[in-house]
Amino acid sequence: MLRIVLFLATNFAIMAVLYIVLTILGIGNTQSGTGLLIMALLFGFGGSLISLFMSKWLAKRSMGVQIITQPTTPFEQWLFEVVQRQSAQAGIQMPEVGIFDSPDPNAFATGWNRNDALVAVSTGLLERMNKAEVEAVVGHEVSHVANGDMVTLALIQGVLNTFVIIIARLIGGFVDSILRGDSEDSGPGIGYFVVSIIAEIVLSFLATIIVMWFSRYREFRADAGGARLAGRQQMIDALRALQRVHEPQDLSAGEFAAFGISGKIGSLFSSHPPLEDRIAALQQAGG
């Protein structure tokens, strides 16, 4: 809950600063300036807040997660007990535990706060990894919950969205005023709308790079947390198991190459660091 309060306080502080700046520039006290701030308020962090609160429900529906309420098999009982033990070690309430059908080894954690979360693993993960490796992956996801990563990323995304919306329209207004010169028309011209759209697209790409950089940083922290909960070597072994699955697929020959983007540039938009970097970080921490 403290992070949610921080989420709201940070964005309201940004809105206050932006309103002061707009007032100094002479548009903060106009109807258009006020409307711009309200729009940024609603779409900037309002959308992030809504998606945060709906994240667990959406994950269950979109991924077809089957929640384990009463384990029916020995393996489900083991998985349930692993999450129960690790969440107690991490100092959080036990998340819901779920399994979703996917041939790819995958897992995720989501939820609007650390005491109302969901940890889910794929059938592919359970089939391709041994219990020690699965335990490490679960520890990684439990660490995401304990670190409050979902709320933190939503906070960053909301702040950046606010800046993108307002700055894009300020750029559009500035360019439009230059294009119209001494025109007596009071409303915005076509230049405002075209430039605002282009500026918002460009700024959104830049904002995504920032969010993805922070996401990669949080992955290293979650790996360290998984190592504490399940063991460093088990965490390394789990990452190596993932590496064996994904290594044959060269990212530069995948979706980024289809857009003419090199692997290095494409990595700026990746939410996870390269597996070899994550393994190296764990090895160095233990050395």
N, C-alpha and C positions, 0 to 999 in steps of 0.2 A: 504494500500500500504506500510506503514511503516513496518508492520510485514513481508511482502514479502521481503523487502530489508533486514530486520533482518535475515530472513530465509536464503537468499543467502549469506550474509556477514558471518554468523556463520559457515556455511558449508565450505565456502572458507577458513576461518580462520583455521578450523580443517584440511582441506587439506594441508594448508601451514605447520602447526605444524607436521602433519604426514610425509610430505615430508622431513622436517628437521630431524625427528627421523630416517626415513629410510636411509637418507644420512649418518647420524652418524653411523648407523649399517652397512653401506657399500653397500646397495642395492638401495638407492634412486636415484643414478645416473646411474643405469643400465636400459637396455631396459625393463626388467621384472618389475622393481620397478616403472618405469614410467607408464607402462601398467596397473599395479595394481591400481595406483592412478586414472588413467583415468576411469577404470572400476568402482571404488568406486564413482567417480564423477557422472557417468552416472546412475548407478543403485542405489547408496546410497540415494542421495536426488533428483536426476532427476526424478525417478519414483514417489516419494512423491509429487513433484511439479506438475507433469502431472496429477496425480490422484486428486490433490487439484483443479486444474483448470477445470477438467472434472466432479467434484463431483456433481454439480447441474444437469447437463445434464444426467449423469448416474442414478441419483436418480429418475429423471422424467421417464426415460425409464424403469428402472428395477422395480420400484414400481407402474408404471402406474398412476402417479399423474395427476389429472385433475386440471389445473390452473384456479383460479377464476379471470378472467379479468373483466367481467361485471356480478355482482351477479344476479342470476335469481330467487332466493327464499329469503324469509325473513331471514332464518337461514344463508344462504351464505352472505347476507348483514351484518348481525350481526357479523359473524366471520371476514369478511373483515374489518369492522370498529374496531373490537378489536385489530387486528394486526396493523392497521393504528395508533390507539391511543397509543398502547404500544411502537411501534417503535419510535414514536415522543417523548415519555417520556424517552426512552433509548438513544435518541440522534443519531439515525441511520436512513438511508433512508429506506422506507418501503420495506420489503422483498416481493417476490412473495408469494401468498397464494394458497395452494393446498389441495385437498382431495384425498386420495387413498383408494381403496377398500380392507379392511382387517377386519375380525371379531374380531381381538385382539385390545384392546385399546392401541394405539401407536401414537407417533408423533416424528418428527425429524426436525432439521434445518441443512442446508448445504449451501455451497457456498464458492467462493475463497476469498471474503472479506466481511466485515460487511455491505457494501453498495451495495452488489450484491448477495443477499442470497435468500434462499427459506425456508419457514416454511410450513410444511404439517402435516395434522392430518388424522387419519384413520377413516373410517366409524364406526368401533367398538368403538372408543373413543367417538364419537358423540352420539352413541346409549346408551352407558353405563354410561355416566357422565352427570350431569346437567350443565347448562351454567356457573355457578360460578366455577365449577371444570375445565371445558374446558378452561375458561379464565386463570386460574392459570397455566395449562399445556402450553398454548400458551405463557404466560409470561416467563415460564421456557425456552422455545425454543428461544424466542426473546432475552433473557439474554445470551444464548449461542452465538448468533450472535453478540450482543453488546460487549461481552467479547473477541471476536475474537478466540473462542475456536477451530474452524476448522483449522485456520492457525497455531495456537500454537501447536496443536497435530501433524500437518504435519511437523512442524519444529523439534519437538522432535523425531518423527519417522525417518525423514531424517538423523538427526545427528546420531542416534543409528544404522541405516542401514549402514552408512559410517564406523562406528567403527566395526560392525559385519563383513563386507566384508573384511576389511584390516586385522583385528586381526585374523580372521579364517585362512587366507592365510599365515600370519606370523607364526602361530602355525603349520600349515601344512608344511611350509618350514623348520621350526626348527626340527620337528620330522623326516621329510624325510632326512635331513642332518645327523641325528644321525643313522638312519637305514642304510643309504648307506655308512657310514663311510668314508673310503679313496677312494671310487669309483671315477673314472675319468670322469664319465658321467656328462655332463654339464647341461642337462635338468632335470626337476623335475621327480621323480619316482612315482610309484603307491602309495607310502605312502603319498606323498604330496596331491594327489587328494582325497584319502580316508579320511585322517585326516582333510583336509580342509572342506569337506562336513559334517563330524560329528561335527566339531567345529562350523560351521556355524549354524547347527541345534540347538545345545545347546545354543549358544550365542543368537540366534533368540528368543528362549524361554525366556531367561533372559531379553532381550530387550522388549519383549511383556509384561512381568510383570511390567517393569518400565512405559511403555506407559499406561497400564491399571490402574496403581496406580495414575498417573497424571489425567487420565480421570475421575476416581472416585472423585478426589479432585475437578475437575471442575464441577462435578454434584452438589456438595454441594454449590458452588458459584452460579450456575444457579438456584438452589432452592431458595437461598437468593434473587436473582434478581427477580424471579417469585413472591416471597412474597412482594417485594417492588412494583411491577407493579400491582398485582391483589389482594394483601392482604395476610397476613400470615396465617390466619385461612383457607382461600380458598386454599392455597398451601398445607396445612396439609390435608385438606379434599380430595384434588385430589390424594395425595399420599396414603391416606387410601383407596380410591376407587380402586386404582391400587393394593393395598395390598389384598383387598377382592377378586380380580380376580386371583392373582398369588399365594396367600398363600396356597391353597390346593396342589399345585405342589411343592413337596420337591425337591430342587436342588440336594441333595445327591442321590436321586433315579432317577435322570434324566441322561442327556448325560454324565456328568462327572463320574458318578458311572459306566457307561458302560466301562470306561477306567480304572477302579479301582482307581479313584482319589477321595479323601474325599472332602466333601463340603468345608472345610476350605481351603484346597490347591486349589481347583477349583476356589474359590473366588478370588485368586490372578490374575486370567485371566478374571475376570469380569470387564466390562467397567462401571458398575453402582454399587454404594454401596447398601447394604441391605436397603429396604424401611423403616424398623424400625429405622435404624441409621439416615436416612434422616429426618424422622419425629422428632426424638429426638433432632437433631441439630436445627431444626426450633423452637421447643418448648423452648429449652434453650436460643436461641437468643431472644425470646420474653419475657422470664422470667426476 
